């Protein structure tokens, strides 16, 4: 989802680097809106904006840059590159997300059949999921993994 969505947005290299590295916190609201807080700033409340997702695409943002500059702002790009946040905003289901990892409000532990291709969870991993599972929002390793995958 994020690759094709990112292809639809216009942005420059500086915007995508900032969207990747700045400390964003996301809250997805049930109306397709994503509250984006930039915790990189000392006063994060002054750097809190709303990105609206329409049709699976971050279409606009309440920040000044989105209004006055060409192309997508870093907040829209930040939502686009964090697939779990974009997916949940597109479904319009409320969930809190931080750092692009969807937290378990939608039953991540019960979605073993939805584990990503390339799941490498192993019993020896104790409480840590493999990277593909973590990236897709799973907080615990696949309980059905044998380590043979």
C-alpha positions in Angstrom: 0.0 0.0 0.0 2.6 2.6 1.0 4.8 2.2 -2.2 1.9 2.9 -4.6 0.5 5.6 -2.4 3.9 7.3 -2.2 4.1 7.2 -6.0 0.9 9.3 -6.1 2.3 12.1 -4.0 4.6 14.8 -5.2 7.5 15.6 -2.8 11.2 16.2 -2.7 14.1 14.3 -1.1 14.3 16.6 1.9 10.5 16.0 2.7 10.8 12.2 2.5 14.0 12.2 4.7 12.2 14.3 7.3 9.1 12.2 7.1 11.3 9.1 7.8 13.5 10.4 10.6 11.5 12.9 12.7 9.8 11.5 15.8 6.1 11.4 14.8 3.3 10.1 16.9 0.0 9.2 15.2 -3.6 8.9 16.4 -6.1 7.6 13.8 -9.6 8.9 14.2 -12.7 7.1 12.9 -13.3 9.7 10.2 -10.2 9.0 8.1 -8.3 11.8 9.9 -4.8 11.1 11.4 -3.5 13.4 14.1 0.2 13.8 13.6 2.3 15.1 16.5 6.0 15.9 15.8 7.7 15.0 19.1 11.0 16.2 17.6 10.1 19.7 18.7 10.3 20.8 22.4 6.7 22.1 22.2 5.0 19.3 20.3 1.6 20.8 20.9 2.6 23.6 18.5 3.5 21.0 15.9 0.3 18.9 15.9 -1.6 18.7 12.6 -4.4 16.6 11.0 -3.8 14.7 7.8 -7.0 13.6 6.0 -6.9 10.3 4.2 -9.4 9.9 1.4 -9.5 6.8 -0.8 -6.3 5.5 0.8 -4.3 8.6 0.0 -3.2 11.3 2.4 -5.0 14.1 0.6 -4.4 17.2 2.7 -2.9 18.5 6.0 -3.7 21.4 8.3 0.0 22.4 8.5 1.1 25.7 6.9 3.6 23.9 4.6 0.8 21.9 2.9 -1.0 25.1 2.2 1.9 27.3 1.0 4.4 24.9 -0.6 4.4 22.8 -3.7 3.7 19.1 -3.2 2.9 17.0 -0.2 4.1 18.1 3.3 6.2 15.9 5.5 3.1 14.9 7.6 1.3 13.5 4.5 4.4 11.6 3.4 4.9 10.4 7.0 1.4 8.9 7.0 1.9 7.4 3.5 5.1 5.6 4.4 3.7 4.1 7.6 1.5 1.3 6.1 -0.3 0.3 9.3 -1.3 3.9 10.0 -2.5 4.4 6.4 -4.3 1.1 6.3 -6.2 1.8 9.5 -7.1 5.4 8.5 -8.3 4.0 5.1 -10.6 1.6 7.0 -11.7 4.4 9.2 -11.4 2.4 12.4 -10.0 4.2 15.5 -6.7 3.0 16.8 -3.6 4.6 18.3 -0.4 4.2 16.5 3.1 5.3 17.4 6.1 5.2 15.1 4.0 3.6 12.4 3.3 0.5 14.4 -0.4 -0.2 14.9 -1.1 -1.1 18.5 -3.3 -4.0 19.4 -6.8 -2.4 19.6 -7.8 -4.4 16.5 -6.8 -7.8 17.9 -3.3 -8.3 16.4 -2.7 -11.4 18.6 -5.7 -13.1 17.1 -4.7 -12.5 13.4 -2.2 -15.4 13.1 -3.7 -16.3 9.7 -2.8 -12.7 8.6 0.9 -13.0 9.3 3.0 -11.5 6.6 4.8 -13.6 3.9 8.3 -14.1 5.1 7.3 -14.4 8.8 10.5 -15.6 10.5 9.2 -15.9 14.1 10.9 -18.6 16.0 10.1 -20.1 19.5 13.6 -18.9 20.6 12.5 -15.3 20.1 10.6 -15.3 23.3 8.5 -12.1 23.4 9.8 -10.5 20.2 8.2 -10.9 16.8 10.3 -11.1 13.6 10.7 -7.9 11.6 8.0 -8.6 9.0 5.5 -9.3 11.8 6.6 -6.2 13.8 6.4 -4.0 10.7 2.8 -5.2 10.1 1.7 -4.4 13.7 2.1 -7.7 15.6 3.4 -7.2 19.1 4.1 -10.8 19.9 5.7 -13.6 17.8 3.6 -15.9 15.8 2.5 -18.6 18.3 2.3 -21.1 15.5 5.8 -20.6 14.2 8.1 -23.5 14.3 11.3 -21.7 13.3 11.4 -23.7 10.1 10.0 -20.9 7.8 
